[in-house]
Amino acid sequence: MDTHEKINYVEFPAKNIEAAKAFFTAVFGWSFTDYGPEYTAFFNEGVNGGFFQSELSASTDNGSVLVVFYSKDLEVTQHKIEEAGGSIVKPIFSFPGGRRFHFADPNGNEYAVWSDLTP
């Protein structure tokens, strides 16, 4: 794939970087590389990115972009998110083409998970 002028990297705010690392490792199996106490990066997770130290959080209520994960089983993914300390912001709902839900990580950042598969 030609990478010229394509989305290459995303960064998320995190009040607690260690909590972000623990959450995304538990739910999605991510691994991280630390670059000092205020930044950690992840690679090969669909897109590369990182978490930076900040007292802010990203949510659609504040006009933030929404990062959407794909799952083959929404209910299993939702359970993993809740077990790891995430909270459900919008419960599972249907839309043309599939179903999805929104969640917040322990730092309050909002994401969504969708699936085109029905249970």
N, C-alpha and C positions, 0 to 999 in steps of 0.2 A: 504494500500500500504506500502511496505517495504521502509523506507526512507534511509536505509544504502546506501551510495555512490550515492545518487540521488541529482540532483540540488535542493538546499534548499532555496537559498536566492540570490538576485541580488542587486547590488548597482550602482547608476548612479551619475555622476557628475552634479552639479548645481551651476551656477554662482549666481543665485537668488533662494533660496529655497522657499521663499513665492510664487514666480511666478510658480514654479513647482507644489506646492500644489494647487494653484488656478486653474491651467490648468487641472491637472488630476482629480480634484474634479468636475470641470465643464463638462469635456468630458466623463469621465468614472465613475463618482460617488464615487471616492476613498475617504477614510478618512485617517488621518495621526495622528501619535503620535510623538511629538517632543522630542528629546533627546539633549537638549541644542540648541544654536543658529546655529550650523553648521551641524546638522543632523536631519532628519525626516524619519520615517518609515511608511510603509503601509503593511497591512495584508489582507489575504483572497482575493487577486485579481488575482488568478491563481497561483501565486507564491509570497511569501513574499519578501520584499525588502526595499530599502531606497534611499534617496538622500543625498549626502555629499557635503559640500561646496568645490567648485573647480572652477578655471578659465578655465578648459578644458571642452570639450564636446565630445560626442561619435558619430562617423559617419562611414559609410562603406568606405568612401573615405580615412579615416585614418586607415582602417583595423579593425575597431571595430566589435564586435559581433552585430547582428541585432535581436532585440526583435520584435516578430511579434504577433499582436493582431488578434483575430477573430471577424468578424462582420456578422450579418445576413443581413445588408444593407450597403454596402460600401458608397453609396452616402450620406446617413444620417450621418454616422460616419465622413466622410470627412467634411461635413458641420459643424458639432459640433466642429471639430478640428480647422477649420478656424475661426469660431465665437469666440473660446476661445483664439485666438492669435497664434495658430500653423501655420506652413507654409507647403505647399505641395512640397516635394523634387522631387518625381517622380509621375506623374499623373497615374490614374488607367490604368493598362495594364493587358492583359490576359496572362495566362501561363497554361500549361497542369494541369488541376485539378481545375482551378478557375481564379480569378482576384485579384489584389492587388494594393496598392499605398504605397508610403513612405512619411513620414512627419517628420518635426522637431518640437520639443516642443519649448517654448519660451527661453529655455536655449541653443538651438542648437543641442540637442541630437536627433539622427535619429532613427525612429521606422518604422514599416510597419503594415498595416492592410490588411487582406485577407478575401476572402469569396469563398465558393464553390457554392454559390447561384447566379443565374443570374437574372437580373432585368426583 
